[in-house]
């Protein structure tokens, strides 16, 4: 693929939460048409939500990868982490030199290499994307790191739409993913630590003192406010966070590093998912961590 392409139409492989928020912003920013192929579009449990999101954004749901590739030149993969390589392999036979295939899934650098190999096998240009913030909060203007040979083309195409992009490499696939993976060791590790902290401190009403002590040692952070934010995010998006940390652990293992902290973080997130609190909050973020503790305490009292 050479040069930029038209903003008239963009395609998505997968139309879950990430693609929905991107599509919503892109349509508002001037993209003429959004096309998508999602294998779950007619799923008994998942299909209704996908179709509702498509209707809201004006996205046209297609029935196959072949139809998607025929309809658009630019395809963004936004599937689940465990399906990223498979999605690229299924789409690749329908790609050609006119296509730019961009992958924004939270997967390991090695997995990005697998996606790149599949997508480029029939001539398409590949761009890796690392999403460096919460897509629901930022929409299509979430900070993005770009990598691989297709990064300059992707940047040129989407700059007019106000996307926040930085190219970290054009000759190495996986560098952008590595930035995201190893940032998550710290950021999502803090989420897990704060969750575990308030679970214990809340039993003694000790949170205020704990936060005050943390602020003394690590000034500049409102630890109460951070706990409210992070605990709520774990409750609602724990599944996605856990699977991302699985990818982090895999990345470390591939480097010969035992992923002690990454694996522990994933375990805490999986524990949060197992509580079923997401459904109790109706998928909405609780305003404070105390609301989470109250629901857990109520269960304990009724046990």
C-alpha positions as MATLAB code, in Angstrom:
seq = 'XXXXXXXXXXXXXXXXXXXXXXXXXXXXXXXXXXXXXXXXXXXXXXXXXXXXXXXXXXXXXXXXXXXXXXXXXXXXXXXXXXXXXXXXXXXXXXXXXXXXXXXXXXXXXXXXXXXXXXXXXXXXXXXXXXXXXXXXXXXXXXXXXXXXXXXXXXXXXXXXXXXXXXXXXXXXXXXXXXXXXXXXXXXXXXXXXXXXXXXXXXXXXXXXXXXXXXXXXXXXXXXXXXXXXXXXXXXXXXXXXXXXXXXXXXXXXXXXXXXXXXXXXXXXXXXXXXXXXXXXXXXXXXXXXXXXXXXXXXXXXXX';
ca = [
       0.000    0.000    0.000;
       1.436    3.369   -0.926;
       0.504    6.799    0.357;
      -2.553    7.768    2.349;
      -6.012    6.539    1.595;
      -9.436    8.098    1.722;
     -11.294    8.742    4.949;
     -14.529    7.785    3.213;
     -14.675    4.357    4.831;
     -12.936    2.335    7.561;
     -13.381   -1.311    8.530;
     -13.191   -3.174   11.827;
     -12.554   -6.824   12.570;
     -14.506   -7.255   15.788;
     -17.095   -4.763   16.985;
     -16.890   -4.916   20.760;
     -16.355   -2.049   23.160;
     -13.089   -0.775   21.666;
     -14.328   -0.745   18.081;
     -17.637    0.797   19.153;
     -15.976    3.779   20.845;
     -13.523    4.252   17.986;
     -16.278    4.040   15.405;
     -18.419    6.530   17.293;
     -15.593    9.062   17.318;
     -14.535    8.442   13.743;
     -18.048    8.955   12.426;
     -18.294   12.181   14.398;
     -14.914   13.217   13.040;
     -15.895   12.850    9.414;
     -15.471    9.233    8.294;
     -18.198    8.584    5.758;
     -18.873    4.908    6.423;
     -17.910    2.302    8.994;
     -17.940   -1.385    8.100;
     -17.391   -4.258   10.521;
     -17.244   -8.011   10.648;
     -17.777   -9.688   14.008;
     -18.112  -13.455   14.305;
     -20.506  -12.929   17.225;
     -22.891  -10.586   15.416;
     -25.602  -13.257   15.441;
     -24.620  -14.945   18.701;
     -27.651  -15.625   20.950;
     -26.092  -13.853   23.944;
     -23.687  -11.346   22.353;
     -25.299  -10.483   19.049;
     -27.932   -8.053   20.291;
     -25.350   -5.739   21.855;
     -23.128   -5.800   18.778;
     -26.063   -4.995   16.528;
     -27.261   -2.201   18.829;
     -23.803   -0.619   18.827;
     -23.642   -0.887   15.053;
     -27.010    0.797   14.712;
     -25.984    3.606   17.090;
     -22.779    4.340   15.196;
     -24.220    3.726   11.749;
     -21.775    0.887   11.204;
     -22.618   -1.664    8.528;
     -22.191   -5.238    9.756;
     -20.896   -7.585    7.087;
     -21.066  -11.352    7.006;
     -17.439  -12.307    6.399;
     -13.807  -11.220    6.312;
     -13.952  -11.403    2.534;
     -16.796   -8.880    2.398;
     -14.943   -6.560    4.769;
     -11.725   -6.650    2.752;
     -13.671   -6.001   -0.449;
     -15.411   -2.990    1.087;
     -12.472   -1.077    2.614;
      -8.759   -0.392    2.254;
      -8.077    0.226    5.957;
      -8.918   -2.474    8.486;
      -8.501   -2.131   12.250;
      -8.482   -5.331   14.285;
     -10.220   -4.908   17.648;
     -10.964   -8.444   18.785;
     -10.138  -10.135   22.087;
      -6.463  -10.743   22.815;
      -6.680  -14.501   22.331;
      -8.246  -14.052   18.875;
      -5.884  -11.433   17.407;
      -3.610  -13.800   15.489;
      -6.514  -15.995   14.392;
      -8.427  -12.953   13.124;
      -5.427  -11.862   11.059;
      -4.990  -15.355    9.636;
      -8.654  -15.520    8.667;
      -8.577  -12.084    7.068;
      -5.207  -12.416    5.300;
      -6.396  -14.465    2.286;
      -8.650  -11.558    1.332;
      -6.014   -8.824    1.704;
      -3.799   -7.360   -0.991;
      -1.287   -4.552   -1.491;
      -4.048   -1.961   -1.319;
      -4.827   -2.808    2.315;
      -3.509   -1.367    5.560;
      -4.144   -3.769    8.438;
      -3.801   -2.234   11.915;
      -3.948   -4.240   15.133;
      -4.851   -2.421   18.374;
      -5.297   -5.489   20.574;
      -3.490   -5.723   23.914;
      -1.216   -8.629   23.056;
       2.429   -9.537   23.543;
       5.141   -8.362   21.130;
       5.501  -11.946   19.873;
       1.781  -12.094   19.185;
       2.035   -8.792   17.292;
       4.738  -10.409   15.185;
       2.336  -13.257   14.454;
      -0.374  -10.824   13.398;
       2.094   -8.909   11.218;
       3.284  -12.095    9.520;
      -0.255  -13.194    8.740;
      -1.533   -9.794    7.593;
       1.431   -9.078    5.339;
       1.588  -12.573    3.830;
      -0.631  -11.537    0.916;
       0.822   -8.070    0.447;
      -0.992   -5.881    2.980;
       0.892   -3.268    4.985;
       0.853   -3.773    8.748;
       0.669   -1.266   11.608;
       0.763   -2.204   15.263;
      -1.079   -0.021   17.740;
      -0.669    0.108   21.496;
      -3.590    1.787   23.239;
      -2.207    3.792   26.152;
      -5.361    4.708   28.032;
      -9.011    3.746   28.608;
     -10.863    3.783   25.299;
     -14.311    4.420   26.874;
     -12.940    7.576   28.484;
     -11.037    8.975   25.516;
     -12.848    7.431   22.572;
     -10.911    7.588   19.301;
      -8.629   10.245   20.817;
      -7.060    7.842   23.298;
      -3.226    8.099   23.175;
      -1.810    5.590   20.702;
       1.687    4.293   20.047;
       2.277    3.133   16.475;
       4.848    0.746   15.119;
       5.899   -1.314   12.071;
       6.139   -0.323    8.415;
       2.536    0.901    8.210;
       2.843    3.364   11.101;
       3.525    6.469    8.954;
       0.596    5.643    6.671;
      -1.768    5.116    9.583;
      -0.637    8.403   11.119;
      -1.122   10.261    7.840;
      -4.595    8.826    7.335;
      -5.917    9.502   10.815;
      -4.225   12.757   11.798;
      -7.041   14.842   10.222;
      -9.465   13.103   12.609;
      -7.610   14.323   15.683;
      -6.131   11.000   16.797;
      -3.263   11.290   19.288;
      -0.496    9.175   17.812;
       3.218    8.717   18.283;
       5.392    6.478   16.141;
       7.869    4.452   18.198;
       9.274    2.307   15.396;
       8.899    1.641   11.693;
      11.306   -1.280   11.377;
      10.547   -3.314   14.525;
       7.246   -5.066   15.172;
       6.457   -5.358   18.888;
       8.138   -2.279   20.329;
       4.847   -0.407   20.803;
       3.328   -3.513   22.396;
       6.331   -3.814   24.701;
       5.800   -0.273   25.972;
       2.194   -1.089   26.823;
       2.965   -4.482   28.347;
       5.668   -3.265   30.711;
       3.767   -0.112   31.642;
       0.945   -2.424   32.710;
       3.241   -4.219   35.156;
       3.265   -0.964   37.125;
      -0.095    0.655   36.366;
      -2.306   -2.395   36.618;
      -0.136   -3.666   39.449;
      -1.099   -0.519   41.365;
      -4.767   -1.227   40.615;
      -4.445   -4.702   42.107;
      -2.455   -3.428   45.089;
      -4.977   -0.718   45.941;
      -7.862   -3.157   45.615;
      -6.166   -5.592   47.967;
      -5.202   -2.762   50.302;
      -8.752   -1.498   50.794;
     -10.135   -5.036   51.074;
      -7.978   -5.494   54.151;
      -7.830   -1.963   55.556;
     -11.593   -1.630   55.230;
     -12.063   -4.434   57.764;
     -10.531   -2.151   60.422;
     -11.555    1.280   59.146;
      -7.878    1.953   58.595;
      -7.997    3.321   55.049;
      -7.751    7.009   55.976;
      -4.547    6.431   57.921;
      -3.137    4.207   55.206;
      -3.782    6.855   52.549;
      -2.287    9.575   54.735;
       0.849    7.523   55.267;
       1.146    6.812   51.547;
       0.812   10.506   50.781;
       3.600   11.268   53.239;
       5.890    8.758   51.533;
       4.692    9.366   47.973;
       3.447   12.986   47.833;
       1.422   14.413   44.992;
      -1.112   11.580   44.804;
      -4.650   11.691   46.195;
      -4.676    8.030   47.240;
      -8.328    7.977   48.266;
      -9.394    9.375   44.901;
      -7.080    6.964   43.094;
      -8.501    3.996   45.027;
     -12.055    5.069   44.177;
     -11.151    5.226   40.491;
      -9.039    2.095   40.245;
     -11.199   -0.245   42.305;
     -14.216    0.718   40.227;
     -12.363   -0.002   36.997;
     -11.257   -3.402   38.229;
     -14.820   -4.309   39.230;
     -16.231   -3.406   35.820;
     -13.344   -4.325   33.523;
     -11.542   -6.989   35.533;
     -11.873   -9.653   32.832;
     -10.182   -7.536   30.176;
      -7.487   -6.452   32.612;
      -6.814  -10.033   33.703;
      -6.362  -11.203   30.127;
      -4.053   -8.293   29.375;
      -1.930   -9.257   32.374;
      -1.845  -12.810   31.037;
      -0.288  -11.325   27.913;
       2.192   -9.399   30.078;
       3.113  -12.607   31.878;
       3.548  -14.367   28.539;
       5.808  -11.566   27.331;
       8.015  -11.865   30.400;
       8.177  -15.647   30.094;
       9.269  -15.315   26.480;
      12.168  -13.219   27.775;
      13.089  -15.800   30.392;
      11.736  -13.682   33.269;
       9.400  -15.270   35.807;
       6.255  -13.087   35.846;
       5.706  -13.078   39.606;
       4.025   -9.673   39.838;
       2.131   -9.847   36.542;
       0.663  -13.257   37.409;
      -0.358  -12.086   40.884;
      -2.062   -9.034   39.376;
      -3.999  -11.255   36.980;
      -5.089  -13.445   39.899;
      -6.491  -10.456   41.819;
      -8.371   -9.297   38.726;
      -9.781  -12.787   38.185;
     -10.867  -12.803   41.818;
     -12.699   -9.516   41.234;
     -14.441  -11.000   38.200;
     -15.455  -14.022   40.266;
     -17.285  -11.843   42.781;
     -19.893  -11.004   40.147;
     -19.927   -7.392   41.355;
     -19.933   -6.106   37.798;
     -23.481   -7.365   37.365;
     -24.563   -5.961   40.735;
     -23.432   -2.529   39.576;
     -25.153   -3.060   36.242;
     -21.865   -2.656   34.397;
     -21.608    0.927   35.670;
     -18.609    2.196   37.606;
     -19.154    2.518   41.361;
     -18.416    6.031   42.587;
     -16.201    4.917   45.457;
     -14.330    1.838   46.606;
     -16.522    1.930   49.736;
     -19.545    0.987   47.629;
     -17.654   -2.145   46.597;
     -16.712   -2.963   50.192;
     -20.302   -2.424   51.300;
     -21.628   -4.950   48.803;
     -19.004   -7.503   49.825;
     -19.808   -6.913   53.506;
     -23.530   -7.325   52.871;
     -22.884  -10.690   51.280;
     -20.766  -11.752   54.224;
     -23.464  -10.742   56.688;
     -26.078  -12.750   54.828;
     -23.889  -15.817   54.419;
];
